[in-house]
Amino acid sequence: MANINNVPEFIFLGLSSSREAQGVCFVIFLLLYTAIVLGNLLMVVTVAASRSLGSPMYFFLSSLSFVEICYSSTTAPKLIWDLLAEKKTISSRGCMTQLFFMHFFGGTETFLLTTMAYDRYVAICKLLHYTSIMNRRLCAALLGVAWAGGFAHSLAQILLIFRLPFCGPNVIDHYFCDLLPVLKLACSDTFLIGLLIVANGGTLSVISFAVLLASYVVILLHLRTRSSEGRRKALSTCGSHITVVVLFFGPCVFIYLRPSATLPVDKMIAVFYTVVTPLLNPVIYSLRNADVKKAVKVLWVRTMKIDEK
């Protein structure tokens, strides 16, 4: 931490300098963050409490919902608090901590989405061997790999930032500590570090997206031999995951497959992948999945009966 001790805190410019706009944004983001936590928590509780949702697909889905809560919580509470603050500051250690956990949970989600694609591949292309292949031990191992991969990715990113000297200015043109805006404040040549950071995050996003794309190409080719009813059911189970993948990787590809200069639109894209996507995921999976909707209803009825007693 010695390199950033000369800058004890960083100042955020935030989303807007208008007090009226900040007041409106405070209400909106407070409601959105509450919905994120409640929606994803409902998914976790529903999967844990429902015997009908005991397949690996729902095991990974509940893990994804938990990661979404953690991922959104690295930025949303600070954003909401700063919308009411006169001066939007964060300590240098707090900034580095926010950077680490954001990329930790974001990397974990990337690996988890790739794992879920593999689960769909086995379920559709190797249906007769699905239960023997996707056993509890393998599911736990894949989940562990996802968390370990996210940790390794984040550690590599944060170590690159630790090496840089910060001596001022300390104003970040963003509403949270993101890599590229923080990189602009360093007091040394950051071209190589910036290249390594973009290569790390970009390689992870592009390779994961390519693996996901390849898995679904194989699935679609395999479905040509299925009946129309079989294709409809298979595509229904994959549709939600494909939608979530596009929503998650779209902003990532935009951020990393372009020059390292920050753009005004980056803040809006950041709002999308830190707030909007975590909110949409439980909605997409619940609305498109009859088993989840049924399990939620059963859980609601069971809860109401307990309250009546």
Buried (B, 14 or more C-beta within 10 A) or exposed (E): EEBBEEBEEBEBBBBBEEEEEBEEBBEEBBEBBEBBBEBBBBBBBBBEEBEEBEBBBBBBBBBBBBBBBBBBBBBBEBBBEBBEEEEBBBEBEBBBBBBBBBBBBBBBBBBBBBBBBBBBBBBBBEEEEBEEBBEEEBBEEBBEBBBEBBBBBBBBBBEBBEEBEBBEEBBBBBBBBBBBBBBBBBBEEBEEBBEBBBEBBBEBBBEBBEBBBEBBEEBBEBBEEBEEEEBEEBBEBBEBBBBBBEBBBBBBBBBBEEEBEBEEEBBEBBBBBBBBBBBBBBEBBBEBBEBBBEBBEBBEEEEEEEEEE
